[in-house]
Structures are given as C-alpha cells and as structure tokens.
Amino acid sequence: MKTAATTSGLPPPLHSLQPLRRRHFNRLFAAVYAAAIFSLLYHHSLKLLHPTSAISLLISLSLLVSDALLAFMWSTTQAFRMNPVRRQEHPENRLDRGDLPGLDIFICTADPYKEPPLDVANTALSVMAYDYPPGKLSVFVSDDGGSELTMFAFMEAARFGRLWLPFCRENNVVDRCPDAYFSSCYAQSAAVVEIKMMYESMKMKVESVVKKGKVSDEYISSEEEGQILHQYRTKDFSRQSHPSIIQVLLNSRKDVDSSGEPMPNLVYVSREKSKASPHNFKAGALNTLLRVSGTMTNSPIILTLDCDMYSNDPTTAQRMLCYFMDRPAPIEPNYAYVQFPQRYHGLNRADIYASEHKRLFLVNSMGIDGLNGPNYVGTGCFFRRRAFFGSPCSYVPPEVPELSPDYLVDKPINTEEVLGRAHQVAGCNYENQTSWGSKIGFRYGSLVEDYYTGYRLHCEGWKSAFCNPKRAAFLGDVPITINDVLNQVKRWSIGLLEVAFSKYSPLTYGVRNGGLLMGLAYAHYAFWPIWFFPITIYALIPSLALLQGLAIFPKVDDPWFLLYAFLFLGSYCQDCFDFISTHGTFERWWSDQRMWLIKAPSAFPLGITEYISKCLGMETRGFNVTSKVMEDEQSKRYDEGIFEFGVPSPMFLPLATLAILNLVAFLGGFFYVLKKDIELDAFFMQMFVAGFGVLNSLPFYGAMFWRRDNGRMPIRTTVAATLLVGLLCGITFVLFEFNRV
C-alpha cells in the first residue's frame, strides 16, 4: 500500500503518530468524575456548616482539605489523558550512513563504591558498539567522584573495546553490553569462549582494585597509565577539591580495533572541584560535558545516559534519527529531544518496589506526548545541541564562539590547543558571570535537573517526542532495598518542590508559556509531595475514630455512600486499566499502588521538611547518590519478593506506626461488631479503610513480628511505632472524653 508521501513524489516518512481511541472515553469519564468530586466537596461543606461537636468539626475540616488536595492532584492527571498518542518509527526508510550526524554520548558517575566502575564501563562499551559510524561517535564520561578506580576501569574498557566492538559486528550481537551478553550467552564457540575469558580478566582486575580501594602497581601496564593515575595521588587531590582531569582514552582519528576499523572517541572527564565554588550536582556535570564536548567534537546530537543504564539495542540511534531527520524537512526545527522510556532488568515477578515507574515512564509519557511532548527523565534522551542555547526562534550565544552549536571542530581532540580549551571550560569558576544554568545548558535550581530542564525547554517553545520501541532501547538496575527507594523519592520531592514554589511554577509560568494542559502535567509532578497529607489523614482519622466508636462516613444505605464508592472504584479501576494496557500485570499494579501509599507518609513529608529547612538556610543532607551495589543476601530476598528494611531509617517509623494502627483499628472494629457495640453499616467504610491499610501493610507485619533475617524491620523502630500508636490512641481517647464532657 502506497503512502501519501510516495504518491505525491516525496520520500516516505521516517515516523508516524496515532492518537489512542481511549482518549474519548477518558474525556467523558473525566466529566462524570469531576461532577462526583464537586458533589463530595458539597457534602463536606454541609457537614462543616452543621457540626455536632468540636471533634466532628475538626474531622470534617481535615477530610475536606484532604479531598480538595486529592481533587487537585486528580485534575492534574487529566492532562495526561486528554490526548494520548502512540508513535511508530520507520528506520527502514532512514538516510544513508554517510548522512548521519555526529553523536556525543554523556555518561555521569559520582561514587565508585555506590556506582561500581565495572558497571559504568559496561554502559560505555554498550553504546560504543552502536550500529553507527565510529568516526561520528564520541563517549564522554564525567567522574564527579574524581576516582582513580573509575579511570582505571575505563582504561581497561578501552583496551577490551578493541576486541569487543569487532566481535559484536562480526557475530551480529544484539546484547552489546558485555556483562549482559555473557550472562545470557550459551554459545560455546571458540570465539565466544576467547572473548569471554578476556572480559573475565578485565572484570577481575577492576573488581580487585575497587575492593582494595587503589590501583596497585601490578595492574599498571604502561608508563603512560602510571602517569595518568599519578594525578590522583598528589597531596592536594581530594574528591571535594582537585584540578580538572581530561584524558583522551580513544581517538577515532588514530585508534583502531583488532579488525582495523576506527574506534569511537572515548574521553574521561573529572571537572575541577573547589569547596568554595558550587558544583550544582549532576546538572553541573552535564554542563561541563556539554562544554568539553563542544570544544572537542561539537556533535549536533547528544545522548545523556545514566551510568547503570546500558544500551539494549544497537539500532537505537537510527530510531532517534527518525524524528530528528524526518523528510522532507530535515531536523524538525522545534524538536529539542527524543525521550526513550526507562526500563529495567532483574525486576522480581511482582516488582515489589514499583521500580518500573510505569505511570511516569510510559502511561504519562504517551499522554503528554500528545501535547508538546514528554518530559525529560534524565537518561535515554537524545538532545539536539542547539536546544541548549535559547528558544527555537531566539538563539542565546555562549560566551565564546567555540561553544556555539554550529562551530566546526577541525582539529584532533588530543592536540594541546584543544585539550587546553577543554580544561579551561571544565574549571570550577568558568560559569561565573555567564548564562550557564539559567539560559544556557542544563538548568540549575532544582535537584531534579532532568524534570526542570525539560520543563524549561518546553516553556521556551521546544517540543519533544516519545520513542517506545518493542525492544527496550536501554535497560538499567533497580534499587533492591526500600530504604534506597524512599531516599530516592525524598530527593525527587525536594527538587520538585524547588520548582513548584519558584518563579517558574508550572501553575503560573508553565500555564502561561506552555498552555493549560502542559502546565497541569508539569504541576502534577511538581506538587507530588502534597500526596502525603490526604493519604496520611485517611490512614489516621478513620482508624482512630473507629476505635472510639465515632462514625464519620455515610451508612451503607445512605445515597452518599454510593458517591464514595464510585470515586474510589472509578479512580482505582481506571488506574489499573492504564497500567495493564501498557503490558503490565495485576500483581505489579498492586505493588505500584501500594508503593504510592508507602511513599506518601514517609519520603514525601521528609522531603518537604528538608525543602523547608533548605529555604530557611538550615543545614541539610544534600544530594545522596542511590547505591547500585547489590549484596547477595539482599538480592536473594529481593528475587523472592521480600521487602528489605535492615537499616534504621526515620522513614520507617511513620510506616510502621500506621501499619500497627490500622491493624489494631480493624481488629478492634471487628470485635465491636461481633459484640454488637457498633453497627456494621454505620462503620463499614471505616472498617474498609482500615482493612485496606492492613492489606497494603502485610509486608510490614512480617518484617516487624516474625522475620529473623538481616532485612527485617529494626526492633527499635517496631518498639517506637508501638509506643507511638499507644500515645495516639491515648490522646484521642482523652480528646473524645473531653468533648463528651
């Protein structure tokens, strides 16, 4: 069948877009659900106008505020449901390899003990082996940890890459991450056995130096390597304070692999650090790479990649170009980036920590793609370099012409002049009195630099595209302890609040510059942490009132009961449908909604507290890298679907407290019903809410009361939570007695 393009004499398109049919149902359901919400708020207002006591007034006010916040957050989710779309790439219509633009790949790492250098090296090797002209491919690695361990790992990776890249080409290997390939490869050919032995040798050396914490002389194979590593052993070198280190490990103009083909450029960068200068975390590292790469290669396309997110498809770059180089108009002028979803390997069957983030990375991305495009999620994103220098119609020039996106680099990357300029732009004071972080590059002002940068680009008039091929373009690691998961969410909460309450708030600046729906979509994330209030209120008040025999919801035979039932079932059923429609399972959906309830009273309030402390100028913990290290026992429990607590954490206390409270309330209510002290129809909703809390808290009861492994809930937390429940019940009893008097 001929397309419109071919019949008109134009070349066939490289991608297509199809609106999803369910958008019509979503719009109709949203109208009905909105009417139900207004009815509920009206019901609350009636109870506020006619309180029976001071306690009932306080409870009604708390529920009104909670439901109003839930209504606001629900309204923001509708932006994702108004016009969801699905895109399809047609790489078979792609341009010739000779027409492909240069591609710079940025990989950031910060801590060799939390982010194993071998894993970072695997990520780099997987993209170095892209099905792409190696002379147009450059990999820049930012080591914000300033570690000789990471440098050594990349020197070994460069050596192994000379054998790995031709092996992949000659054997049509698809899994081009060495560790992933050898973990799943069952072939026993001589070539496979030989290359695997070489990889195991590299792996042994890298893991050995990481374990020792230094690179022993026995592993240094040349005088040049010794000189490079000597930079890390000077007396004035530390992680917080050191000069810039830029080392060209592979040069595509002179380095060739074992088959004689050129190698991609591989450049190690550790920017200058000083305790007296702000370094702006990952955004600062990315801007340094943006400048360093600009002086060395200045490729028009940039890929940002997390250090643990390896390439799972060597043709990914061709799919990306289906958007940037679609015909008849090459390089769509308003496309700033193409975002691939974050997907993961090693998830247990139920995905107990909801690490897929299916709503964030798939459901919502397809929804916002029907507006101006998906938000930037930090990794797996191909940028047009020009997007970092002003809006599509208003170019903001950098302070030196060499950093301009159209500057032509015509000198080898390892010349003294090029390296000197690279060191200059990697200096810790280079950004002083410049537009970097405000009008140029990745944006400063939030710990979630990815969300904030994508948001600012959209507000400037740029668009983006969501590319979700059947075979995952990238696969990453997931945290396997709930403490790591919650700490990650807490960090996100701080960064999101920094945007929500800034002059660039999505509700004001976003709506004004990106439109109502786009502003609401970004507001949904910016105000994520406010989930803590309604969820915590619903976990506390119904159970405490149930223990005191006070009915706060309509009876089963009351028409208002049907309203509550519709709001709960409608929301949960639609959420479940959205989740399963993206190839999810009911079991994983249950884990996803459970983690939503777990994050609300734990990570969100601590994130809010730290944000407020930061605003008041008080000392905070700052940025904390999520650990990618997996211990054997923890991995075993994770594979079996067992929650991992183990270490004391302030975030466990509210979770344990609410779990115990809901259990006590449910059992107490059940006992009252059996004794006929209360009527079930009057307390059914409170029994349901408490029972729902118990059902979601099952992993906590095991961790608190009968598990004996190292991953159980700390005993002090369990004891403290039990005492806190007793205190809450005691205070409630006194208040109710005082109210009766």
C-alpha positions, 0 to 999 in steps of 0.5 A: 500500500502506497503512502501519501508521501510516495504518491505525491513524489516525496520520500516516505516518512521516517515516523508516524503518530496515532492518537489512542481511541481511549482518549474519548472515553477518558474525556467523558469519564473525566466529566462524570468524575469531576461532577462526583468530586464537586458533589463530595466537596458539597457534602463536606461543606454541609457537614462543616456548616452543621457540626455536632461537636468540636471533634466532628468539626475538626474531622470534617475540616481535615477530610475536606482539605484532604479531598480538595488536595486529592481533587487537585492532584486528580485534575492534574492527571487529566492532562495526561489523558486528554490526548494520548498518542502512540508513535511508530518509527520507520528506520527502514526508510532512514538516510544513508550512513554517510548522512548521519550526524555526529553523536556525543554520548554523556555518561555521569558517575559520582561514587565508585563504591555506590556506582561500581566502575565495572558497571559504568564501563559496561554502559560505555562499551554498550553504546560504543558498539552502536550500529553507527559510524565510529568516526561520528561517535564520541563517549564522554564520561564525567567522574564527579567522584574524581576516582582513580578506580573509575579511570582505571576501569575505563582504561581497561574498557578501552583496551577490551573495546578493541576486541569487543566492538569487532566481535559484536559486528562480526557475530551480529550481537544484539546484547552489546553490553558485555556483562549482559551478553555473557550472562545470557550467552550459551554459545560455546564457540571458540570465539565466544569462549576467547572473548569471554575469558578476556572480559573475565580478566578485565572484570577481575582486575577492576573488581580487585582494585575497587575492593582494595580501594587503589590501583596497585602497581601490578595492574599498571601496564604502561608508563603512560597509565602510571602517569595518568593515575599519578594525578590522583595521588598528589597531596592536594587531590581530594574528591571535594577539591582537585584540578580538572582531569581530561584524558583522551582514552580513544581517538577515532582519528588514530585508534583502531580495533583488532579488525582495523576499523576506527574506534569511537572517541572515548574521553574521561572527564573529572571537572575541577572541584573547589569547596568554595565554588558550587558544583550544582550536582549532576546538572553541573556535570552535564554542563561541563560535558556539554562544554568539553564536548563542544570544544572537542567534537561539537556533535549536533546530537547528544545522548545523556545516559545514566551510568547503570543504564546500558544500551539494549539495542544497537539500532537505537540511534537510527530510531532517534534519527527518525524524528530528528531527520524526518523528510522532507524537512530535515531536523524538525526545527522545534524538536529539542529531544527524543525521550526513550522510556526507562526500563529495567532488568532483574525486576522480581515477578511482582516488582515489589518496589514499583521500580518500573515507574510505569505511570511516569515512564510510559502511561504519562509519557504517551499522554503528554506526548500528545501535547508538546511532548514528554518530559525529560527523565534524565537518561535515554534522551537524545538532545539536539545541541542547539536546544541548549542555547535559547528558544527555537526562534531566539538563539542565546550565544555562549560566551565564546564562539567555540561553544556555539552549536554550529562551530566546526571542530577541525582539529584532533581532540588530543592536540594541546590547543584543544585539550587546553580549551577543554580544561579551561571550560571544565574549571570550577569558576568558568560559569561565573558571570555567564548564562550557564544554568539559567539560559544556557545548558542544563538548568540549575535550581532544582535537584531534579535537573532532568524534570526542570530542564525539560520543563524549561525547554518546553516553556521556551517553545521546544517540543519533544517526542516519545520513542517506545520501541518493542525492544527496550532501547536501554535497560538499567538496575533497580534499587533492591532495598526500600530504604534506597527507594524512599531516599530516592523519592525524598530527593525527587520531592525536594527538587520538585518542590524547588520548582513548584514554589519558584518563579517558574511554577508550572501553575503560573509560568508553565500555564502561561508559556506552555498552555493549560494542559502542559502546565497541569502535567508539569504541576502534577509532578511538581506538587507530588509531595502534597500526596502525603497529607490526604493519604496520611489523614485517611490512614489516621482519622478513620482508624482512630475514630473507629476505635472510639466508636465515632462514625464519620462516613455515610451508612451503607444505605445512605445515597452518599455512600454510593458517591464514595464508592464510585470515586474510589472504584472509578479512580482505582479501576481506571488506574489499573486499566492504564497500567495493564494496557501498557503490558503490565500485570495485576500483581505489579499494579498492586505493588505500584499502588501500594508503593504510592501509599508507602511513599506518601507518609514517609519520603514525601513529608521528609522531603518537604521538611528538608525543602523547608529547612533548605529555604530557611538556610538550615543545614541539610543532607544534600544530594545522596547518590542511590547505591547500585551495589547489590549484596547477595543476601539482599538480592536473594530476598529481593528475587523472592519478593521480600521487602528489605528494611535492615537499616534504621531509617526515620522513614520507617517509623511513620510506616510502621506506626500506621501499619500497627494502627490500622491493624489494631483499628480493624481488629478492634472494629471487628470485635465491636461488631461481633459484640454488637457495640457498633453497627456494621453499616454505620462503620463499614467504610471505616472498617474498609479503610482500615482493612485496606491499610492492613492489606497494603501493610502485610509486608510490614507485619512480617518484617516487624513480628516474625522475620529473623533475617538481616532485612527485617524491620529494626526492633527499635523502630517496631518498639517506637511505632508501638509506643507511638500508636499507644500515645495516639490512641491515648490522646484521642481517647482523652480528646473524645472524653473531653468533648463528651464532657 
